[in-house]
Every structure is written in C-alpha cells, then in structure tokens.
Amino acid sequence: MSGIKPAGRHQEKRLSAVFVRTIKDPGFYGDGHGLYLKVDASGAKRWVQRIVIHGKRRDIGLGSASLVSLAEAREAALQHRKLARAGDDPIAAKRRSAGILTFEDAAKKVHELSKPTWRNDKHGDQWINTMTTYVFPVIGSKRVDVVSSADVLSALSAVWNTKPETARRIKQRVGSVFKWVIANGWRTDNPADAIATALPRHDRSKTVHRKALPYDQVGGAIRKVQDSDAGTVTKLAFEFLVLTATRSAETREAVWSEFDLSKAVWTIPAARMKAKKDHRVPLSARCLAILEKANTLKRDTDDLVFPGTKDTKPLSDMTLSKLMKDLGIAAVPHGFRSSFRDWAGETTAHPREVIEFALAHVIKDKAEAAYARSDLFDKRRTLMDDWGTYINVKQIL
C-alpha cells in the first residue's frame, strides 16, 4: 500500500486540497484519525474512514473526492468519531438517515394516515392543497430532519398577514407533520412551535363572522324560499336545516338509515360530526312533515334524504348559498345556528347547557364535561319544539 507516512502518531490534516486534486498514483493516503483518500488504478478518488465501532474495525465510505471536499470529508469523519465514542454506530445512523423522508413526502404520509379523521373530503383536500400551494415550494424537498424554524417561518411569512386564517391553519398542519416526524425518531423538536414569537399577532377584532339573520326574520326567510322557484328538495333541505339548527353538511348528507321516524329521532353518526361524537336530534312535527314529503322524492340509486342533481351526490352547499343570495336573504346557511342561539338565549328560559347540546357544541371545561353523561335529549325536544312554534311555518310543500 502506498501513501503518505505520518510525521507523528497523532498527526492530523496531513493532506491538502492541492494534493487531493493532483495526486494520480493509486494507493491509500492518510489524513489522520482514520480518514483516507483512496486512489484507484483508473484514477478515481474516494474518501474512506477506518474507525472502531463496538470494538471492531469498520470502513465507512464518505463519497467521491470529486463531490466531497477535503474539509467536508474531515467534518463527516469527525462526526462519525463522536458517534462511535458515544456508543452509537455511525453506519447504522447513516442507514437511518437514508430512510428519512422529505417534508413533502412526510406531509403526504400524514395526510393519508389522517383520512379516517377528516370530517369530509373537502376538509382533506383543503389540508393538502394549502401545503401544496404555500409550503411545498419552500421546504417540500428538504429532509424533515434538516428543516429549520427559519424555513417554516419563510413558508408562512408570505401568507401570514394577507390570509391570516389560512396561515394559522397551515401552521397547525405543519406542526402536525413534525409531531409525526418526532414520533418516528427523526428529530426531537418541532420547528413550527419555535416560530410563535417571531410572527406578528393577528388582529382578530376585525374578524368577519358568518352572516346570520336576526331571529325574528327567520320565519320570513323560510317563506321567501318556499315561494321561490327553487327545486322542492332544496326548499325542504333549507327549512329542515333551520328547524334542526344543524350544520349544512349534516343536513345535506343525511341518509334515511339515520332516522327513526317512529320515535322522531335523527342520529347523526360521529363520522359526520365536528366533535366526532354521535348526535341525536329530536324531530318536531314540522320536521317529520318535511321528511314525509322528502320520502316521496327518494331515489333508488342512493339513501340520501336530500339528493342533488347527480346520482349518489347530496345537495351541494353552493346550491343553498346561491339560493339565499339570489333571494336577498342576508345570511349564509351556517348563520341560522347563530339565529337559533340568539333566540334561545334571549327569549327563552331554556338552560344554557340544553341550548349548547342542541348545537352539538363541545363542553370545553374538562371537569364539567366529565359529569355531563346525559345529552339532555328530552329537554332538547322541548327546546326544538319551541323553536319550530316560534318560526311557525305550516305550509307543506
């Protein structure tokens, strides 16, 4: 074996960048502390480190000398020595590193794993689309173990002040990806948490809430819809949504198998609820009349109560929103939950917890939630009957 003889036992950094570039004779050329430049007969040059790992001598390839500089090879060799001294195996660590995903691949994995938890396909699409638009162009190609808080800050800065609500959701989504990364042992910190103080606080005093009608105008809105040229299914779905104080998707995606008409109960399964808990809805006489009419329009191709124009597809949220806009109703479908809440709180003596349960709101106080074993269904039936009486729309479409 040819090479450069050391001047002393512990001499290091014996090679120079010029020597590495110009040497052509085949052989092993030592730089010190186990780092060698290996020159093949063909003239190819590569770095090799000889190191003792768990009592055994091992050779670790550090890459071609045409791609890895002398300084880079020295730094890699130093890190390997530190790992070995700490009892780790640099070769095993290198294999682990090779399997680490890029941020984009990790995010797509988290998105796939989270599919069963999405409230609906739209929610899942929004999750990955915001990543694709705002995050992947900045950090998508970086390995998750090297993404820094500065990288995450760079991705969020472009949208933080222009689209604050979107930006906050993106930050949460990026954070959830890194929680999964931490669980896989690829890093120990979450860079999304570290940027909280670096971003300006959003002024939420100007937040525009979803438009809602004063409760004394709700009955008039239903009559306006009934007198319109809208389709029968649309009219029925609109009134049913208002009377049950449910969310748009909860009403539009309702299927007949969720109803027990003999007991006047609609049980929305946890998979379709925001709180991921089954929610029982007491049905007033008017709701039962609406369902009786809807049953005459039932399709053989699906189980939907309020079907859209295409088979197996429910009525779209856009259909309801556009109808209200066209009729000059100054609200959005979700706003009728606020109308109901204001009516119940301001004009009735129904307890707050009964009203909150009717809206399927989650009790935030953990101690209170622990004792809330009942869903107060019987009391809610009285509440919803009172709401229907207040609206007092009797016309059967």
N, C-alpha and C positions, 0 to 999 in steps of 0.2 A: 504494500500500500504506500503510495507517495503522498506527500503533504508537507505542511509547514510544521516544523518542530517547535514546540513551545519553549520560550525562554525561561519559564519557571512553572512550577506545578500549578499554581493558581492564576496564571496569566490569562487575561481575557481580552476580547476585542482585538485579536491578532490580525484579522482580515481588514481590508479596506475596500471601499466601493470601487476603486480603480482596479484592484486585484480581481475582484469578482467579475468585473466587466471584461477583463483582458485575458484571464487565465484560460488556457486551452488544453493543457496536459491532463489526461484522465487521472483521477485519484480522489481521495478524501482530504479536505483541507479544513483543519480545525480552527474555530474562532474562540474556543474556550467554553467551559461549563457545558460540554456535551453538544454544542452546535457545530455542524459540519456543512461545508459546501461540497457536494458530490458532483464531479465532472465525469460524464460518460465518454466512452470512446467516440461516440457520434458528435460530441461537443455540447450535448445537452447538459444543463446545470440545474441542480435542485438542492433544496435545503433538507437536512436530516438532523434530528436531535436524538442523541442517545441519552437515555435517562433511566434511573432505577425507580420502578413503581412496585410497591409492596414487596421489596426485596429481590425483584427480578429486573434484569436489564431489558429495556424495550427500545425500539426505534420508532420515532414518530416523523412522518413526512410533513414538511411545512410548506410545500409548494415549489413551483418553478422559480428559479432565480430571475427569470425574465419578467415575472409578475410580482414577486415578493422581494422587496428591497432588503439589503443587509440590516437596516435599522428595524424593519418590520419583523424579520426573522428573529432578531435578538429579543424583541419585545414578546413575541409569541413563545420563544423558548423560556424566557423569564417567567411568564405566566404559568407555563407548564410545570416549572420547577416549584413554584409557590403552591400549586395544587397538589403536587406529589408530596411536598413537605407537610401539607395539612392533612395528608392521609387520603386524598381523593385520587382518582385515576384519570389523568388528562385524556387518555384515549377514549375512555367511556364518556367523558364530558364532551369530547368532540363529536362522538356519535349522537349524543343527546342534542347537541347544538344543531346538527344537520337535520334533525326532525322538527325543529321549531318552525311554526307557521309564520307567514307574513300576516300583517294586520288584516288585510282583505280576506285572506283565507280563514283566519280565525273568526272574523265577523260573520262570514257566510256560514261557518260551522255553528256559531251561537244562534244565528237566525234559524237554521234548520232544526236545531235542538229545541228551540222555543216555539215552534209551530203549534204544538198542542195547547199552548197557553194563550195564543192570540185570541182576542175577542171575536175577530172576524178576519177575512182575507185582506181587507183594506188596511187594517192595522199592521199586519205583517208586511204588506207591500210598502207602506209608509216607512217602516223601520229600515228596510234595506235600501229603499230609494234615497232617503236622506244621507245614508252612508255613502252611497254611490256618487251622489252629487257633490257633497261637501267634504267628506273625509278621505275616501279612497284616493282622490287625486293628490292629496298631500302626504298621507302616511300609509296608503294601502300596500305599497310594495316593500315597506320596511318590515323586518322581522320584529315580532312583538317584544322580544327581549331587549331591543335597542331603541324602541320608540321612547322618546323623552317627553317630559311635561311641556317643553318648548315646542315640540312637534304638535302635540294636541292643541296647545294654545294657538299655534299658527293656523290649524284647521278651523278652529272656532272663531278666530278673530274676524274673519271675512264676513261672517253672518251674525255675530253676536249682537250688534247694535241695529242692524237692518231688519232682522227677523228674530226677535228675542225669544218668542215662544218656541219656534223651531230649534233655535240654538240650545235652549235649555234641554229639550228632548234629545238632541244629538249628544250633548254632554252626558246625559244619563245612559244613552245607548253605548257610547264609547266606554264608559265606566263599567257597564255590564260585560263587555267583551274582555276587559282586563281582569275582572273578577274571575272569569272562566280561565284566563291565562294563568292567574295566580294559583288557581286550584289544580292546574296541570303542572305546576312546579317550574314554569318558565320564567317567572320573576316573582319578587316578593312585595312590590309596591304597585300602586295604581296611579299612573300619571294623570288621570282625569281628576283625581281628588286634589292633586297638588296645585292645580291652577285656579282654585276657587277664589283666592285673594288677588289673583293677577287680573281677573276680568272685572270690568266696571259693573256696579249693581244696576239692575234694571229698574226703571221707574214703573211700578205696577199701578200707580194711581190713575194712569190713563188707559188701563185695560178696558177694552170694549167687550161687555158681556153679551151673550146671545140675546137677541131681541125677544121680548116677551110682551104679551098684551096685558093690560090691567084686567083683573079677573072679571070685572063687570062687563067686559066686551067679548068674553069667550063665547057665550051663547050666540051672540050676533055673528061671530066668525063662522061658527058651525052652520048657521042658517045660510050664510052667504055661500059657503061651499055646497050645501045641499041644493041651492038654487042655480048653481053654475052648470056649465056644460061638461064638467069633468066626468070621467067614467064612474060607474057605480062602485067598483072595487076601491077606487081612490077615495070616493066620498065616505065609504064605510070605514076604511082604514084610518082616515083623518079623524073621524068622530071617535072611533074606538081608542085611538092614541090619546086623545084629550081626556076621555072619560076614565081611562085607567092610569093616567099620569105616568105612562111608561116612556122609555126612550124609543126613538124612531125605529132602530133596528130590532128592538124587542117586539114591537108590534108588526113590522113589515115581514119579519122572518118567522112569525108564529106558524105552527103547524097544528093540525087538528088533534094529533095524538097528545098534545099538551093540555087539552081541555077535558074537564069532567063537567059536562053541562048539567047533569042531574044534581050535582052539588054546587053548581055555579062557581067553579074554581078553575083558574088558569094557573098552571105551574110552569114557570119558565125555568128550564134547566140551568144548572150552574155554568155550563159551557157558553151560554148566551148572555150571561150576566156580567156586568162590570166587576162586581165584588166576588165573582166566582163561587156564588152560593145559590142554591135553588131559591126561587122567589115565588110565593103564592100570591095570586091577585084575586080578590073577591070580585065577582061579576055582578053588576047591578042589573035590574030588569032591562034597562035600555041596552046594555052590553049584550045580553042574551038575545035581544031582538035583532041587533046588528049581526050577530053570529048566525042566527036563523036565516037571515037574508043572504049572508055570505055563503052559506052551505048550498044554496041553490045555484051558485056560480062555481062550485067546486069542479076542478079539472080531474080527469082520470090519470093524468101524467105525473102528478105530484100530490103532496099532502098539505100544500100551502093554504092558509086561510085567506091571505090577500095576495093572490098571484099577480105577477107582472104580465107584460105582453108576450114574453117568451116562455116556453115550457120550462119547468123546473126552476124558474127565476122569480124571486119575490118582487113586489112593487119596489121601485127604486126610491131612494131618499130624495133624489133630484126631482122626481115627479111631485112629491108633496111640497117641496120648497118652491118649485116653479109655480105651482098652483096658487100658493099663498101670495107670491109676488105678483102674479097676474091679477089676482083679485084685490090687491091693495091691502092685504092683511099684514100689518106692520109687526111681524114676528117670524120666527123660524120654528119648525116642528118641536125642537127640544125646549123652546121657550114656554110651552104650555105646562111644563113641570113647574116652572117658576110661578106661573099664574096660579096653579093649584096650591103651591106652597104659601103664596101670599094670602090667598083666600082662606085657607085653613088656619093660618096663624093669626090673621087679623079679624076674622068674622066668626070663628067658631071657638068652642071651649074644648076641643079635642086636644089631649096632651101632646106635647112636642114629640115624645118618642113614638107615638102612634103615627104621627104625620111623617116622621123620618123613616119609619119602617115602610110606610106606604110608598115612599120614593125609593126604597131599597138602598138607602144610604147606610154606609158602614159606621158603626159606633167607634169613634177614634180613641176614646178613653178605654184602655185595656181592662181596667178594673170593672168599669160599667159593663163592658162587652162580656166579661166572664160570667156575669149574673143574668145577662139577657138571654135566657134559654128559650123563651117564647117569642114567636113572631107577631103576637098580639092580633091574630087574624080576625077574631070576632069583633074586636074594637075597630079594626080597619074596615070591616064590612060596613059598619055603621057610617064611618067616615066617607067611604066611597059612594054609598047610597045618598048621603047628604050632598056630595059634590054633584052627582047626577041630577038631584032635585033642584039644586041651585041653577044649573045650566038650563034645565027644563026644556030640552029639545025632544019633542014627541013624534015628529014626523018619521014614518017608516019608509025608507027608500024602496 
